[in-house]
């Protein structure tokens, strides 16, 4: 039986924002269910949906565990999370969870350190790979009743090749940082009324 985790994710994120206790059993059960579901035969759209929901739950768990650790944002600014891929071994998926940064440029610059490390590990096994990045950003706005509501916006890059001879710093600046910041700027210029709350990179 398929389950819908959108409402569960929003409830857990609300608890994080308010500093409330999170039901870890609900969180971990959701992660297990989605990881198992991704091993099943699903449509492409369903795979992407479950992949996104799993990424959100892993991010929530990382932020909740970090909150309980007593470590400050300066001590732990970002964290890498391995994510079960919806497409078996053909695609490797990971995400970088943001704990501190409120500026997209600073976050992307910090994230590059982990990105570079993981890419080099993969290039040690494969001479060439294709990489794309998706930045998931949480925005907030006011509804007609003056209540704050939250929504997600995704900024994607194209699949681009990386070889063992690629300058990763130059590649990241051109294909990730400049591309994503331009998309975020264009979204802000649309005048939708949404304000950036937080973000993390997949």
PAGU-309080 format. One record per residue (C-alpha): residue number from 1; residue in three letters; x, y, z. Coordinates in steps of 0.02 Angstrom, whole numbers. Layout:
! PAGU-309080
(NUM, 'ALA', (X, Y, Z))
...
***
This chain:
! PAGU-309080
(1, 'UNK', (0, 0, 0))
(2, 'UNK', (73, 168, -52))
(3, 'UNK', (90, 303, 78))
(4, 'UNK', (91, 491, 62))
(5, 'UNK', (228, 576, 162))
(6, 'UNK', (204, 757, 108))
(7, 'UNK', (99, 800, 261))
(8, 'UNK', (216, 704, 377))
(9, 'UNK', (365, 800, 308))
(10, 'UNK', (279, 967, 336))
(11, 'UNK', (233, 920, 515))
(12, 'UNK', (412, 868, 553))
(13, 'UNK', (483, 1027, 476))
(14, 'UNK', (361, 1132, 576))
(15, 'UNK', (419, 1047, 736))
(16, 'UNK', (600, 1086, 690))
(17, 'UNK', (560, 1269, 661))
(18, 'UNK', (472, 1282, 829))
(19, 'UNK', (605, 1184, 922))
(20, 'UNK', (478, 1049, 969))
(21, 'UNK', (515, 867, 1001))
(22, 'UNK', (508, 757, 846))
(23, 'UNK', (436, 583, 845))
(24, 'UNK', (592, 492, 788))
(25, 'UNK', (496, 330, 762))
(26, 'UNK', (386, 417, 632))
(27, 'UNK', (539, 493, 549))
(28, 'UNK', (637, 330, 541))
(29, 'UNK', (486, 229, 486))
(30, 'UNK', (462, 350, 342))
(31, 'UNK', (644, 335, 289))
(32, 'UNK', (636, 145, 292))
(33, 'UNK', (473, 141, 195))
(34, 'UNK', (536, 257, 58))
(35, 'UNK', (704, 167, 42))
(36, 'UNK', (612, 2, 20))
(37, 'UNK', (489, 81, -100))
(38, 'UNK', (630, 143, -211))
(39, 'UNK', (685, -37, -235))
(40, 'UNK', (516, -80, -309))
(41, 'UNK', (458, -62, -488))
(42, 'UNK', (389, 114, -498))
(43, 'UNK', (350, 240, -633))
(44, 'UNK', (483, 373, -664))
(45, 'UNK', (372, 509, -589))
(46, 'UNK', (341, 404, -433))
(47, 'UNK', (527, 369, -415))
(48, 'UNK', (568, 555, -421))
(49, 'UNK', (430, 594, -295))
(50, 'UNK', (490, 462, -172))
(51, 'UNK', (671, 515, -198))
(52, 'UNK', (626, 695, -154))
(53, 'UNK', (527, 642, 0))
(54, 'UNK', (670, 531, 59))
(55, 'UNK', (792, 675, 39))
(56, 'UNK', (680, 788, 144))
(57, 'UNK', (665, 658, 283))
(58, 'UNK', (854, 628, 287))
(59, 'UNK', (881, 816, 297))
(60, 'UNK', (757, 831, 441))
(61, 'UNK', (843, 689, 534))
(62, 'UNK', (1015, 768, 511))
(63, 'UNK', (955, 937, 575))
(64, 'UNK', (864, 858, 722))
(65, 'UNK', (1015, 753, 772))
(66, 'UNK', (1127, 906, 756))
(67, 'UNK', (1009, 1006, 868))
(68, 'UNK', (1018, 871, 1001))
(69, 'UNK', (1208, 858, 990))
(70, 'UNK', (1236, 1029, 1070))
(71, 'UNK', (1356, 1078, 930))
(72, 'UNK', (1345, 1256, 868))
(73, 'UNK', (1315, 1308, 688))
(74, 'UNK', (1496, 1366, 680))
(75, 'UNK', (1557, 1193, 728))
(76, 'UNK', (1446, 1101, 603))
(77, 'UNK', (1392, 1210, 456))
(78, 'UNK', (1349, 1075, 329))
(79, 'UNK', (1340, 886, 320))
(80, 'UNK', (1345, 755, 182))
(81, 'UNK', (1204, 627, 176))
(82, 'UNK', (1204, 475, 62))
(83, 'UNK', (1033, 451, -18))
(84, 'UNK', (969, 286, -87))
(85, 'UNK', (954, 306, -274))
(86, 'UNK', (791, 277, -365))
(87, 'UNK', (887, 201, -510))
(88, 'UNK', (991, 66, -425))
(89, 'UNK', (1179, 71, -453))
(90, 'UNK', (1174, 172, -613))
(91, 'UNK', (1154, 335, -518))
(92, 'UNK', (1235, 387, -355))
(93, 'UNK', (1140, 517, -254))
(94, 'UNK', (1193, 620, -105))
(95, 'UNK', (1144, 783, -24))
(96, 'UNK', (1228, 919, 76))
(97, 'UNK', (1121, 978, 221))
(98, 'UNK', (1134, 1161, 271))
(99, 'UNK', (1137, 1202, 457))
(100, 'UNK', (1199, 1381, 460))
(101, 'UNK', (1208, 1479, 298))
(102, 'UNK', (1075, 1608, 254))
(103, 'UNK', (1169, 1671, 102))
(104, 'UNK', (1162, 1560, -52))
(105, 'UNK', (1335, 1608, -113))
(106, 'UNK', (1416, 1567, 54))
(107, 'UNK', (1324, 1402, 63))
(108, 'UNK', (1376, 1349, -112))
(109, 'UNK', (1557, 1397, -79))
(110, 'UNK', (1555, 1293, 81))
(111, 'UNK', (1466, 1148, -5))
(112, 'UNK', (1601, 1141, -140))
(113, 'UNK', (1725, 1070, -14))
(114, 'UNK', (1619, 914, 13))
(115, 'UNK', (1566, 908, -169))
(116, 'UNK', (1748, 907, -227))
(117, 'UNK', (1794, 770, -103))
(118, 'UNK', (1651, 656, -159))
(119, 'UNK', (1680, 685, -344))
(120, 'UNK', (1865, 642, -327))
(121, 'UNK', (1819, 480, -237))
(122, 'UNK', (1703, 434, -381))
(123, 'UNK', (1831, 482, -515))
(124, 'UNK', (1955, 363, -433))
(125, 'UNK', (1838, 223, -490))
(126, 'UNK', (1772, 296, -654))
(127, 'UNK', (1868, 397, -783))
(128, 'UNK', (1716, 503, -828))
(129, 'UNK', (1549, 538, -746))
(130, 'UNK', (1396, 646, -777))
(131, 'UNK', (1340, 759, -635))
(132, 'UNK', (1193, 871, -601))
(133, 'UNK', (1145, 969, -446))
(134, 'UNK', (977, 1020, -376))
(135, 'UNK', (964, 1152, -241))
(136, 'UNK', (806, 1137, -138))
(137, 'UNK', (758, 1301, -58))
(138, 'UNK', (622, 1331, 70))
(139, 'UNK', (529, 1494, 44))
(140, 'UNK', (398, 1579, 151))
(141, 'UNK', (258, 1703, 119))
(142, 'UNK', (96, 1765, 197))
(143, 'UNK', (-73, 1697, 148))
(144, 'UNK', (-231, 1802, 137))
(145, 'UNK', (-258, 1781, 325))
(146, 'UNK', (-86, 1849, 365))
(147, 'UNK', (-18, 1678, 416))
(148, 'UNK', (157, 1624, 368))
(149, 'UNK', (159, 1477, 248))
(150, 'UNK', (308, 1382, 180))
(151, 'UNK', (343, 1306, 10))
(152, 'UNK', (487, 1224, -82))
(153, 'UNK', (569, 1284, -241))
(154, 'UNK', (696, 1180, -338))
(155, 'UNK', (838, 1250, -443))
(156, 'UNK', (919, 1124, -560))
(157, 'UNK', (1076, 1114, -664))
(158, 'UNK', (1102, 1017, -825))
(159, 'UNK', (1191, 849, -830))
(160, 'UNK', (1372, 889, -872))
(161, 'UNK', (1525, 778, -893))
(162, 'UNK', (1669, 777, -770))
(163, 'UNK', (1830, 685, -810))
(164, 'UNK', (1987, 654, -709))
(165, 'UNK', (2067, 805, -794))
(166, 'UNK', (1923, 925, -758))
(167, 'UNK', (1960, 1079, -653))
(168, 'UNK', (1825, 1049, -521))
(169, 'UNK', (1831, 1226, -453))
(170, 'UNK', (1800, 1301, -625))
(171, 'UNK', (1668, 1169, -665))
(172, 'UNK', (1573, 1201, -504))
(173, 'UNK', (1579, 1391, -524))
(174, 'UNK', (1513, 1385, -702))
(175, 'UNK', (1390, 1240, -697))
(176, 'UNK', (1326, 1251, -519))
(177, 'UNK', (1357, 1415, -431))
(178, 'UNK', (1326, 1536, -575))
(179, 'UNK', (1180, 1434, -643))
(180, 'UNK', (1088, 1416, -478))
(181, 'UNK', (1117, 1594, -419))
(182, 'UNK', (1050, 1658, -586))
(183, 'UNK', (893, 1550, -568))
(184, 'UNK', (867, 1612, -390))
(185, 'UNK', (887, 1792, -446))
(186, 'UNK', (761, 1769, -586))
(187, 'UNK', (637, 1689, -465))
(188, 'UNK', (656, 1836, -346))
(189, 'UNK', (628, 1960, -488))
(190, 'UNK', (461, 1877, -531))
(191, 'UNK', (385, 1968, -382))
(192, 'UNK', (295, 1815, -316))
(193, 'UNK', (304, 1875, -135))
(194, 'UNK', (404, 1724, -78))
(195, 'UNK', (555, 1755, 35))
(196, 'UNK', (699, 1634, 54))
(197, 'UNK', (696, 1540, 219))
(198, 'UNK', (830, 1405, 203))
(199, 'UNK', (908, 1289, 77))
(200, 'UNK', (1008, 1131, 57))
(201, 'UNK', (1088, 1052, -94))
(202, 'UNK', (1053, 880, -166))
***
